[in-house]
Amino acid sequence: MFDALMAEASAVSVDGWDFSWLDGRATEARPSWGYQRLLGERLRSAQAALDLETGGGEVLDGCPSLPPLMVATESWPPNLARASARLRPRGADVVATTGFPFRDDVFDLVSSRHPVTTDWREIARVLRPGGTYFSQQVGPASVFELVEFFLGPQPAEGRNSRHPDRAVRAAEAAGLTVVDLRHEKLRTEFSDIGAVVYFLRKVIWMVPGFTVAQYRGKLRELHERIERDGPFVAHSTRFLIEARKP
């Protein structure tokens, strides 16, 4: 069973930002605020919007309407191809970049779901006066029960590096005013070791450099634990932040 699960989870594609392969194998509670719904409401009233690190374009494509000027950025080639196929037919421009090759004061909405980093000063620069940055982000020590199973106890700096209070301070330092901030801790369960392998292959910053070969011993240990005790339980953290340019 262990070897079969390893082979299956190692072979499946991890392109894009669709986690449907985990259906029936892992669960994660969703934040109560409903990011995609709220983003859709803001896009409906926008004239020019920018979605950063759009992934495969799944979240943006799930919004009912897009503004007259809609730009999405993505840098990873497999995701870029998926985002282009989804979003260009809807009139969006998909730009291959990790930066901000845009003029000052262009967008009245900038959004991002689970950005790796947030360049607050560049966001403030490209927003029009009165414009809004709207983002759902990974919070502090997210799924660290799993991270620490593989890597051992993590230092306090690592556990708190994505704390929402830091985001507020950075936004304000860039000249933005935070108008909404919400934070939730959410239960996550992994029902088999294949789900763990898939997750760590896809969310590559959780256990940097993860490979099945390198962590085979720990994976077998976790497999036996799940078989004996049931699903491995962890907790993800998320925060919603909305900041406005005066």
Secondary structure, 3 states (H helix, E strand, C coil): CHHHHHHHHHHCCCCCCCCHHHCCCEEECCCCCCHHHHHHHHHHHCCEEEEECCCCCHHHHCCCCCCCEEEEEECCHHHHHHHHHHHHHHCCEEEECCCCCCCCCCEEEEEEECCCCCCHHHHHHHEEEEEEEEEEEECCCCCHHHHHHHHCCCCHHHHCCCCHHHHHHHHHHCCCEEEEEEEEEEEEEECCHHHHHHHHHHCCCCCCCCCCCCCHHHHHHHHHHHHHHCCEEEEEEEEEEEEECC
